[in-house]
Amino acid sequence: MSKTMLDPKNKNIVFIGFMGVGKGTIARALIQATDRFGLDTDDLIESMENRKIKEIFEKDGEVAFRKLEKKTAKWLQKNVQNAIISTGGGFFKTDNLEKIGTVVYLRSSYEGIMARLLSHEKADLKLAKRPLLSDEAKARALFEERAPLYAKKADVMIDVENRSVQEIVAEIIKVLKLKRIKKRCES
């Protein structure tokens, strides 16, 4: 296991992976099954900027958004402990990722991610809030570029394709040896 998992000062779990893979969904389920609280980096940025990610991309561009991610990463490293953190698809590029916590890569194929998004009851909304998915060819190329980089940054890789949220959470709890809250998991 990595040194971040053994560091008593830093017990955060940081989910990385391509946009739409289910980082937020898995984080929320893991929060329910453990004694931790959760944060979403995109939500933090939207709160900090008082506008949606899509608007930041449209008005300021991707470079400005990545600067906001770096600012958020520094804040997380300095101020957050024992949390479950879901990130945006490009957050893995921040320099201090491994100092924030144990990095868990939620891995799926591009087709698996698109099938997951398109099968959602709010598919239009899910796709609309991800500006980098608007061009199929560019999105696929971005996925192919990022997949090996996610793997390099990860302390742990969890395959999520064609698996239930409960199966994925159970594997994460087992692999990271997390304390499960019995009362929440018995229902």
Order of alpha helices (4+ residues) and beta strands (2+ residues): alpha-beta-alpha-beta-alpha-alpha-alpha-beta-alpha-beta-alpha-alpha-alpha-beta-alpha-alpha
